[in-house]
Amino acid sequence: MLRIPTDFVMFEFFQEWTIYQILTFTLLVITSLFTVSMVLKTLYNWCKRRKEKKEYDKIMEDPLEVHFLIPTLKDYKIIYEKQDTEKYHTKDELELPKGIEDVIFLRIKPRINAKVGGRYFGFRVKETRKKPEISYSDTFIKQGSIEQEWYEDWYGHLHFTKERFWYKDEIYISSFKIKTHEKGDYTFYMYFHVSCYEYKSVKEERHTVFKKTLKIRVK
């Protein structure tokens, strides 16, 4: 029977082993290490996917970052807010004088790649005061046009029906003409039908109706 010379054996334990026993043991060790690595990889992927699914759920609760936009003076002059000459800024509440007509702007930044369907903008239906009136404006567009499909209902709310695909971290601007009447605090409501089809390694379709409110104070 073939035996390994003692001079080439590193451990006393292996001195009586045949070459076949050593090969078998080596193969067993390699197989065990491979199995352990696969189990660890599977566990890592499961934990990663679980974490990403939780992130997906959280993002779908708040998929769009929406604020009022105050443009720069060189872009568009408004009368209700102080403007910078070079930098725009955002706000969650606007103060507008009573009895004016001007344009308000929305800055929308998606937190995820999404298909955005129906969009709705307007003030509360059960408003006892004469609430501000809004209408669609393409003030933001300097040249060309964006094909819009929209209508105004009898409550003065604007509905946009054409689907758009919005990309994560891109900036999208919407503008509306506004006419103010009675003084008071008014809530500006927005609804977005948002559909997503994947997030990182999670290939799952999700849908939500995202509601956002901002404040307009007429003084």
Backbone bond lengths (Angstrom), bond angles and torsions (degrees), N, CA, C in turn:
res aa  C-N    CA-C-N  psi(-1)  N-CA   C-N-CA  omega(-1)  CA-C   N-CA-C  phi
1 M - - - 1.477 - - 1.526 108.66 -
2 L 1.344 115.59 137.51 1.460 121.37 -178.33 1.513 110.51 -72.96
3 R 1.367 115.61 130.38 1.457 120.04 178.30 1.528 109.39 -126.60
4 I 1.320 113.71 153.35 1.466 119.76 179.20 1.520 109.22 -80.72
5 P 1.340 117.33 129.71 1.475 118.85 177.59 1.518 110.71 -57.63
6 T 1.330 114.82 141.82 1.463 120.13 -177.11 1.518 111.84 -59.98
7 D 1.333 117.19 -34.16 1.468 120.52 -177.21 1.528 112.37 -61.78
8 F 1.336 117.56 -25.47 1.467 121.35 -175.31 1.527 112.45 -98.51
9 V 1.311 116.53 0.48 1.455 119.38 -178.88 1.522 108.95 -96.20
10 M 1.345 116.13 127.65 1.461 120.92 -175.74 1.511 111.94 -81.84
11 F 1.336 117.48 -30.77 1.445 120.98 -176.88 1.526 110.06 -122.29
12 E 1.286 113.43 143.23 1.456 119.79 -179.23 1.524 111.93 -60.71
13 F 1.327 114.56 -29.94 1.461 120.62 -176.83 1.526 112.52 -61.58
14 F 1.347 116.00 -31.64 1.468 120.93 -175.54 1.526 113.71 -89.80
15 Q 1.303 117.74 -2.29 1.463 120.10 -172.04 1.529 113.23 -63.20
16 E 1.314 117.10 -29.72 1.463 121.13 -178.32 1.522 112.69 -96.30
17 W 1.327 117.52 3.62 1.473 120.94 -177.94 1.519 111.01 -84.10
18 T 1.292 115.12 145.73 1.461 120.55 172.90 1.516 108.93 -82.53
19 I 1.298 116.67 166.02 1.470 121.77 178.40 1.521 111.22 -61.72
20 Y 1.336 115.35 -34.00 1.472 118.99 -179.38 1.524 111.45 -70.28
21 Q 1.343 115.07 -37.07 1.465 118.77 177.36 1.531 111.18 -65.76
22 I 1.312 116.31 -39.89 1.470 120.60 179.21 1.522 110.49 -65.92
23 L 1.333 116.32 -42.14 1.463 119.69 178.75 1.528 110.97 -64.20
24 T 1.324 115.43 -41.98 1.461 119.84 178.75 1.526 110.82 -62.40
25 F 1.324 115.35 -43.83 1.464 119.87 179.51 1.539 110.39 -63.72
26 T 1.316 116.24 -43.34 1.474 120.52 179.60 1.522 110.86 -61.06
27 L 1.340 115.51 -44.59 1.468 120.10 178.36 1.530 111.34 -62.25
28 L 1.332 115.83 -39.28 1.466 120.69 178.79 1.533 111.08 -63.48
29 V 1.330 115.58 -41.84 1.478 120.27 178.84 1.527 110.54 -64.00
30 I 1.337 115.51 -45.61 1.471 119.57 -179.83 1.522 110.84 -62.01
31 T 1.341 116.03 -43.38 1.470 120.74 179.07 1.524 110.90 -62.60
32 S 1.325 116.47 -41.59 1.465 120.76 -179.88 1.527 110.80 -64.93
33 L 1.341 115.49 -44.00 1.470 119.34 178.87 1.521 111.02 -63.29
34 F 1.335 116.30 -40.33 1.464 120.09 178.69 1.529 110.94 -64.10
35 T 1.338 115.45 -42.91 1.474 120.16 179.76 1.527 110.64 -62.58
36 V 1.344 115.57 -44.85 1.467 119.70 179.03 1.523 110.65 -61.96
37 S 1.343 116.49 -43.09 1.472 119.46 179.83 1.522 111.68 -63.67
38 M 1.336 117.69 -37.86 1.463 120.96 178.10 1.526 111.11 -67.13
39 V 1.340 115.76 -40.69 1.466 119.63 177.87 1.527 110.09 -63.10
40 L 1.329 116.89 -43.88 1.460 121.05 179.00 1.529 111.39 -64.48
41 K 1.337 115.68 -39.86 1.460 119.46 178.08 1.523 111.15 -64.84
42 T 1.340 116.45 -43.19 1.464 120.94 177.98 1.522 110.91 -61.85
43 L 1.331 116.22 -42.83 1.468 120.94 178.80 1.523 110.70 -64.29
44 Y 1.340 116.18 -41.46 1.475 120.58 178.50 1.531 110.36 -62.58
45 N 1.339 116.70 -46.27 1.464 120.25 -179.73 1.525 111.61 -63.36
46 W 1.328 116.61 -37.87 1.469 120.53 178.23 1.525 111.03 -64.27
47 C 1.335 115.74 -45.53 1.473 120.29 178.84 1.529 110.92 -64.47
48 K 1.334 115.72 -40.88 1.464 120.21 179.31 1.525 110.92 -63.90
49 R 1.334 116.20 -45.51 1.462 120.15 -179.94 1.531 110.86 -65.37
50 R 1.320 116.78 -39.42 1.471 120.69 178.07 1.533 110.14 -61.82
51 K 1.321 116.07 -43.50 1.463 120.67 178.58 1.527 110.87 -63.79
52 E 1.344 116.41 -43.33 1.464 119.95 -179.04 1.519 112.10 -68.04
53 K 1.333 117.93 -32.88 1.465 120.77 176.29 1.525 110.61 -65.70
54 K 1.335 116.20 -38.83 1.463 119.75 176.13 1.527 110.44 -65.15
55 E 1.341 117.32 -41.07 1.470 121.34 176.68 1.531 110.46 -61.85
56 Y 1.328 115.74 -41.78 1.468 122.51 179.10 1.536 109.87 -59.74
57 D 1.347 115.60 -47.82 1.466 120.38 178.87 1.526 110.95 -58.86
58 K 1.324 115.96 -43.71 1.469 120.22 -177.65 1.526 111.24 -67.28
59 I 1.337 116.98 -41.47 1.460 120.21 179.77 1.519 110.96 -65.28
60 M 1.337 117.26 -38.32 1.457 119.99 -179.70 1.530 112.61 -67.86
61 E 1.323 117.13 -17.72 1.461 120.17 174.05 1.521 111.16 -76.03
62 D 1.324 116.80 -24.38 1.472 121.79 -178.29 1.529 108.99 -147.34
63 P 1.347 117.29 67.49 1.473 120.08 -170.52 1.525 115.08 -78.60
64 L 1.335 117.25 -14.90 1.460 120.29 -175.65 1.526 110.40 -128.03
65 E 1.301 115.31 136.26 1.459 120.83 172.87 1.532 106.99 -96.15
66 V 1.332 116.67 117.30 1.469 120.97 -173.59 1.531 110.28 -127.12
67 H 1.328 116.01 127.85 1.465 121.98 177.80 1.528 109.09 -142.61
68 F 1.320 115.40 161.06 1.455 119.23 166.96 1.524 108.30 -71.18
69 L 1.295 115.76 142.78 1.466 121.32 179.15 1.528 109.39 -109.80
70 I 1.316 115.36 130.35 1.465 121.34 172.43 1.524 106.39 -102.53
71 P 1.340 118.08 107.29 1.468 119.77 -176.04 1.528 112.10 -71.90
72 T 1.309 115.93 167.19 1.461 119.51 175.61 1.527 109.74 -75.78
73 L 1.305 115.26 161.88 1.468 120.21 179.85 1.525 111.95 -60.65
74 K 1.322 116.42 -35.83 1.467 119.10 -177.81 1.528 111.81 -74.13
75 D 1.347 116.75 -20.18 1.461 119.69 -179.93 1.529 111.83 -85.12
76 Y 1.336 115.48 -50.16 1.469 118.36 -179.62 1.521 108.68 -163.93
77 K 1.317 117.13 132.45 1.455 122.69 -178.58 1.529 110.02 -89.82
78 I 1.351 115.92 123.28 1.460 121.17 174.54 1.526 108.47 -114.66
79 I 1.324 116.73 160.18 1.469 119.47 -175.19 1.526 113.09 -105.69
80 Y 1.321 118.12 -8.06 1.460 120.10 -172.61 1.519 114.12 -101.11
81 E 1.343 119.25 -3.24 1.462 121.05 -174.84 1.524 110.08 -148.49
82 K 1.335 115.04 144.15 1.461 120.24 175.99 1.525 109.00 -69.05
83 Q 1.334 116.07 135.24 1.469 120.47 -176.78 1.515 111.78 -118.50
84 D 1.319 114.95 151.49 1.456 122.29 175.04 1.524 108.46 -91.72
85 T 1.317 116.55 155.12 1.470 119.12 -179.35 1.523 112.55 -80.21
86 E 1.338 116.89 -25.25 1.467 120.12 -174.59 1.532 114.09 -120.07
87 K 1.327 117.66 -33.33 1.471 120.44 -172.99 1.529 111.35 -115.53
88 Y 1.327 115.38 136.74 1.457 119.17 172.16 1.525 108.47 -85.66
89 H 1.319 117.39 163.36 1.454 121.02 173.17 1.517 109.51 -142.91
90 T 1.313 115.35 166.56 1.463 120.66 -175.98 1.524 110.37 -118.42
91 K 1.342 115.20 155.50 1.462 121.88 178.53 1.524 108.96 -144.92
92 D 1.323 115.53 157.66 1.462 120.50 174.34 1.528 111.85 -105.24
93 E 1.320 116.13 -2.60 1.461 120.70 177.30 1.522 109.46 -144.83
94 L 1.315 115.64 133.79 1.466 121.58 177.46 1.517 109.94 -113.75
95 E 1.327 115.23 146.92 1.458 121.30 172.68 1.527 107.94 -115.18
96 L 1.321 115.28 117.94 1.465 121.00 -178.01 1.526 109.58 -119.39
97 P 1.331 117.39 139.74 1.465 119.62 175.20 1.525 111.41 -66.74
98 K 1.290 115.51 154.62 1.464 121.75 176.70 1.523 109.67 -69.30
99 G 1.323 116.57 141.06 1.456 122.17 173.27 1.513 115.38 72.68
100 I 1.319 118.42 34.33 1.470 120.40 177.68 1.521 110.15 -114.76
101 E 1.312 114.86 162.40 1.466 122.76 171.02 1.513 107.25 -126.11
102 D 1.307 116.02 124.08 1.460 120.23 -178.35 1.531 108.20 -154.26
103 V 1.328 116.63 -166.23 1.463 122.39 -179.43 1.519 108.90 -123.57
104 I 1.334 116.73 134.50 1.458 121.27 172.05 1.524 108.42 -109.94
105 F 1.323 115.10 150.41 1.467 121.05 -176.18 1.528 109.78 -123.15
106 L 1.322 115.99 144.42 1.457 122.64 173.99 1.524 109.46 -114.41
107 R 1.314 115.85 135.75 1.469 122.12 174.21 1.527 107.08 -107.70
108 I 1.337 116.52 118.40 1.464 121.74 -175.99 1.532 108.62 -118.65
109 K 1.327 115.18 125.82 1.469 120.87 -179.35 1.527 109.14 -128.10
110 P 1.334 118.32 108.37 1.477 120.82 179.48 1.535 111.70 -66.57
111 R 1.318 115.19 142.38 1.461 120.68 175.15 1.528 111.56 -92.56
112 I 1.346 116.43 -1.55 1.462 121.89 -177.51 1.523 107.84 -157.98
113 N 1.327 117.72 151.61 1.467 119.98 172.97 1.518 108.64 -63.16
114 A 1.328 116.28 128.84 1.464 118.06 -173.53 1.519 111.53 -152.80
115 K 1.327 113.83 150.92 1.464 120.69 169.80 1.523 106.76 -95.51
116 V 1.331 115.74 123.44 1.464 120.81 -176.95 1.521 108.22 -109.61
117 G 1.304 115.02 119.89 1.464 120.77 -178.23 1.515 111.66 -94.77
118 G 1.329 117.27 -124.45 1.456 121.30 -177.40 1.519 112.48 -58.49
119 R 1.344 115.26 136.65 1.461 121.78 177.78 1.521 108.79 -128.22
120 Y 1.306 116.22 141.12 1.460 121.42 -172.71 1.530 108.71 -133.70
121 F 1.338 116.94 134.69 1.463 121.66 -178.98 1.528 109.14 -136.50
122 G 1.315 117.00 137.53 1.455 119.01 177.23 1.510 112.91 167.34
123 F 1.326 114.65 179.76 1.462 121.79 179.65 1.525 109.83 -103.03
124 R 1.329 115.62 168.68 1.452 121.62 -175.83 1.528 111.25 -56.59
125 V 1.344 116.50 138.19 1.459 121.12 -178.73 1.531 110.58 -67.58
126 K 1.329 116.34 -49.10 1.468 120.63 -177.04 1.520 110.45 -84.73
127 E 1.309 115.61 66.46 1.460 122.08 179.99 1.519 108.18 -110.49
128 T 1.354 116.28 118.54 1.464 120.11 -176.24 1.532 111.81 -75.28
129 R 1.341 115.90 -29.11 1.466 119.08 177.88 1.524 109.82 -82.01
130 K 1.314 115.25 166.17 1.466 118.90 175.38 1.522 107.76 -79.24
131 K 1.300 115.04 102.45 1.460 120.59 -173.79 1.527 110.86 -75.45
132 P 1.344 116.64 162.32 1.463 119.59 176.54 1.528 111.58 -59.43
133 E 1.310 116.20 149.76 1.463 122.09 177.12 1.522 108.81 -104.08
134 I 1.324 115.93 138.78 1.463 119.49 176.00 1.524 109.60 -123.95
135 S 1.318 114.87 154.13 1.466 121.63 174.86 1.521 107.70 -147.39
136 Y 1.320 115.80 158.83 1.465 119.82 -177.05 1.524 111.03 -66.32
137 S 1.308 116.25 141.67 1.462 122.23 177.73 1.520 109.55 -137.57
138 D 1.319 116.38 139.95 1.465 120.29 175.29 1.528 109.98 -107.58
139 T 1.336 116.32 31.42 1.458 122.01 -177.74 1.520 112.19 -56.30
140 F 1.327 117.24 -34.91 1.462 121.08 -177.43 1.528 111.65 -65.65
141 I 1.334 116.88 -26.63 1.468 120.47 -176.52 1.531 109.56 -85.87
142 K 1.313 116.30 117.80 1.464 120.47 -179.09 1.518 110.88 -81.22
143 Q 1.323 117.09 -43.58 1.463 122.02 178.59 1.525 108.97 -138.46
144 G 1.335 115.63 155.20 1.452 120.08 179.93 1.520 110.60 79.46
145 S 1.310 115.42 -163.85 1.456 119.90 -178.81 1.528 109.54 -156.72
146 I 1.315 115.72 156.86 1.457 122.49 172.92 1.515 106.64 -113.47
147 E 1.310 115.48 123.97 1.457 118.92 -179.59 1.526 109.53 -68.09
148 Q 1.323 115.85 115.22 1.447 121.12 -178.92 1.525 110.28 -114.70
149 E 1.302 116.07 142.65 1.456 121.41 171.54 1.519 106.50 -116.51
150 W 1.327 115.79 107.10 1.453 118.76 -174.95 1.515 110.39 -145.51
151 Y 1.332 113.95 162.15 1.464 119.30 175.40 1.528 108.74 -151.46
152 E 1.325 114.83 160.45 1.461 121.11 177.10 1.521 108.18 -112.51
153 D 1.344 116.68 129.19 1.462 119.27 179.48 1.533 110.30 -86.98
154 W 1.322 117.77 179.84 1.461 119.34 -174.31 1.523 113.33 -77.37
155 Y 1.335 116.76 -1.75 1.468 119.96 172.46 1.527 112.02 -94.22
156 G 1.324 115.91 0.03 1.460 119.40 -178.61 1.514 113.72 84.52
157 H 1.345 117.60 14.14 1.464 121.48 178.65 1.528 110.04 -89.95
158 L 1.318 115.45 144.16 1.458 120.92 179.04 1.528 109.71 -100.29
159 H 1.342 115.97 134.31 1.462 122.50 179.49 1.531 108.73 -121.93
160 F 1.329 116.10 128.40 1.465 122.01 176.41 1.521 107.40 -114.23
161 T 1.320 117.06 123.03 1.468 120.94 -169.96 1.522 114.32 -105.06
162 K 1.310 118.13 -17.19 1.471 119.57 -175.54 1.528 110.92 -75.94
163 E 1.337 115.74 133.46 1.458 120.48 -179.81 1.531 110.69 -74.40
164 R 1.316 114.18 142.61 1.460 121.96 176.38 1.521 108.71 -129.81
165 F 1.334 116.57 148.84 1.459 120.00 172.32 1.516 107.69 -103.84
166 W 1.320 115.61 118.79 1.456 120.97 -178.60 1.519 109.24 -109.20
167 Y 1.337 115.33 137.95 1.453 121.72 -175.40 1.528 111.31 -99.84
168 K 1.313 114.72 143.52 1.467 122.13 -179.79 1.535 111.11 -53.15
169 D 1.322 115.29 131.00 1.466 124.94 174.87 1.531 114.15 71.18
170 E 1.327 118.06 1.65 1.461 119.94 171.38 1.535 108.76 -77.73
171 I 1.338 116.16 154.77 1.462 120.80 -179.35 1.528 109.16 -105.31
172 Y 1.332 116.18 128.07 1.462 122.18 178.54 1.532 108.14 -121.55
173 I 1.328 115.37 133.83 1.460 121.50 -176.28 1.528 110.05 -114.39
174 S 1.315 115.68 132.10 1.465 122.18 172.35 1.520 107.83 -120.73
175 S 1.316 116.40 146.48 1.470 119.62 179.70 1.521 110.05 -133.85
176 F 1.335 115.05 148.67 1.462 122.03 -177.85 1.527 109.08 -139.65
177 K 1.307 115.66 140.15 1.458 119.62 168.96 1.519 107.69 -76.63
178 I 1.323 116.21 140.97 1.465 120.11 179.50 1.521 110.34 -133.04
179 K 1.318 115.46 141.56 1.465 122.42 177.00 1.523 107.31 -128.52
180 T 1.334 116.52 121.03 1.462 120.49 -177.11 1.523 111.39 -96.23
181 H 1.337 114.96 154.77 1.467 121.10 -179.61 1.524 109.72 -130.37
182 E 1.334 117.99 -96.19 1.459 120.68 -175.57 1.528 112.06 -80.04
183 K 1.333 114.30 150.39 1.459 120.28 177.30 1.527 110.43 -68.01
184 G 1.325 115.12 153.63 1.458 119.82 176.61 1.515 111.99 144.50
185 D 1.350 115.67 175.12 1.467 122.44 177.02 1.522 109.15 -97.61
186 Y 1.322 116.10 128.14 1.461 121.48 -177.33 1.536 109.24 -124.44
187 T 1.327 115.22 141.87 1.461 120.58 177.34 1.520 109.54 -97.38
188 F 1.319 114.77 125.46 1.467 121.65 179.24 1.522 107.74 -95.52
189 Y 1.338 115.68 112.75 1.465 121.60 -175.87 1.531 111.32 -94.09
190 M 1.335 114.89 143.13 1.469 121.27 175.50 1.530 108.82 -138.57
191 Y 1.316 115.70 136.75 1.468 121.19 176.05 1.527 108.37 -128.53
192 F 1.323 115.44 134.59 1.467 121.50 179.77 1.526 108.86 -128.46
193 H 1.334 117.16 128.12 1.468 121.42 173.14 1.539 107.27 -88.14
194 V 1.321 115.37 110.69 1.463 121.13 -172.00 1.534 110.02 -114.46
195 S 1.336 115.68 131.35 1.470 121.69 176.97 1.528 109.07 -125.10
196 C 1.330 116.06 131.62 1.461 121.81 176.67 1.524 108.71 -126.30
197 Y 1.318 115.73 150.99 1.462 119.85 -174.08 1.529 113.39 -119.10
198 E 1.308 117.19 -13.39 1.455 119.55 176.48 1.524 109.60 -166.22
199 Y 1.322 114.38 156.03 1.464 121.21 174.45 1.520 106.84 -145.02
200 K 1.321 115.59 112.98 1.463 121.77 -177.22 1.534 109.74 53.91
201 S 1.337 118.62 -117.44 1.469 120.04 -177.95 1.531 112.77 -90.39
202 V 1.337 116.63 -2.99 1.469 120.95 -177.59 1.526 109.40 -88.82
203 K 1.324 116.48 111.21 1.464 121.52 179.88 1.527 109.43 -100.31
204 E 1.318 114.95 74.27 1.455 120.72 -178.68 1.524 109.79 -132.75
205 E 1.326 115.93 139.55 1.464 121.28 179.07 1.522 109.30 -84.55
206 R 1.323 115.80 131.02 1.459 121.41 178.64 1.532 109.55 -130.10
207 H 1.331 115.32 146.02 1.465 121.18 177.82 1.523 109.21 -134.19
208 T 1.316 116.02 144.20 1.453 120.12 176.84 1.527 109.74 -154.46
209 V 1.320 115.41 155.87 1.460 121.34 169.98 1.521 105.74 -106.36
210 F 1.308 115.53 107.66 1.463 121.39 -175.42 1.523 109.83 -89.90
211 K 1.323 115.22 125.62 1.462 121.22 179.90 1.523 109.27 -107.71
212 K 1.312 115.74 134.34 1.466 121.61 178.13 1.527 108.74 -136.74
213 T 1.331 116.37 139.99 1.456 120.51 177.11 1.516 110.39 -127.25
214 L 1.308 115.83 142.28 1.461 123.38 173.22 1.528 107.71 -130.02
215 K 1.316 116.55 164.91 1.461 121.11 -175.14 1.530 111.73 -109.47
216 I 1.331 114.47 140.36 1.464 120.45 171.83 1.531 107.23 -128.16
217 R 1.313 115.21 122.41 1.455 121.46 178.83 1.524 109.25 -106.62
218 V 1.325 115.54 122.17 1.473 120.91 176.89 1.526 106.85 -99.89
219 K 1.313 115.90 122.94 1.468 119.25 -175.14 1.530 111.86 -121.17
